[in-house]
Amino acid sequence: MKTATALIILILFSNCVTAQSTAYSTRSGLPIEMLFPEAKTKALILSYDDGRTQDRQLVKLMNKYKLIGTFHLNSNKLGTSDYLSKSEINELFTGHEVSVHSFNHPNLTNLSKIDIVYEIIEDRKELERLMRYPVRGMAYPFGNNNDFVIDAIKGLGIEYARTVDDTYHFRIPEDFLKWHPTIHQFAKAYWVPDNPESDKMELARFYQTINDFLQTKEVALLDVWGHSWEMGTDQNKWNETEAFFKMIANNPTIHYTTQIDLVDYINAFKNLKFSVDKRIVSNPSSKTLFFYFNGSTHRISSGETMFLSNE
């Protein structure tokens, strides 16, 4: 009888251990999904290049709709014909991000390493003097880059570099120094002069992409880039820009951000420390972070260690 009882206890204990082990294994296999600040599932970046005088009108329009922009500037061109003045950019871009676009806007792929370094460092140094904060991102002039250029800018304090290679998707870039945007503002509309049929098709493609972003249930990043000078003095294009801004503004599911702020957030999320079974998580960063795990949304403050649900 004692032997039979002991056997039953052993079987029950074995089943319990097996069930617990399976639960741990199942839990450990569940993905941890980053959410944007305030647990939002969408993020929007608007980035514009060159620092031309039309940025004044663009910033005014963005501020009207409480949108945030990243502006990539060529500091050696500031103060020249059709470019912003150095004295105005600190006030003009308050609340937005200023970023490197090279000192003189050359094709970096044609330069030696020392000249690439010069173009980035001199631009960064002057923009930091004007803006009074560390400038840590850039957009490649003409979007041109290769492995040689990317290797040259490493170690120069540049934490992301945007290309002009549209992806038409909403995934977060895997390599911040090869940051491919979602889409050019209005796609390729107006690229071919006097071609209304092409313009119509490209505008339809652009707005379809925006609608796909607004309707998706997945975690999504929309990165729209362009130049304010593309609108020039054409009021129709400015009206189109305002219609686009109005379309994407004041959406409670969207986190409006600069490029560098999003980089900082993503890096902080990647640096979260999880226990092996994903029951304990610590946040060593200075940011409050949000993520989705095991059917629940979680918020973890800076410096906090938290115990996740045992479910």
ABEGO torsion letter per residue (X at the ends): XAAAAAAAAAAAAAAAAAAAAAAAAAAAABBBBBBBBGGBABBBBBBBBGGBAAAAAAAAAAAAAGBBBBBBBBAAABGBBGBBBAAAAAAAABGBBBBBAEAAGBBAAABBAAAAAAAAAAAAAAAAAAAGBBBABBBBBGGBBBAAAAAAABGAGBABBBBABBAGBABBBABAABBBBABBBGEABGABBGBAAAAAAAAAAAAAAAAAAAABABBBBBBBBEBAAAAEABAAAAAAAAAAAAAABGBAABBBBBAAAAAAAAAAAAABBBBAAGABBBBABABBBBBBBGGBBBBBBBGBBBBBBAX
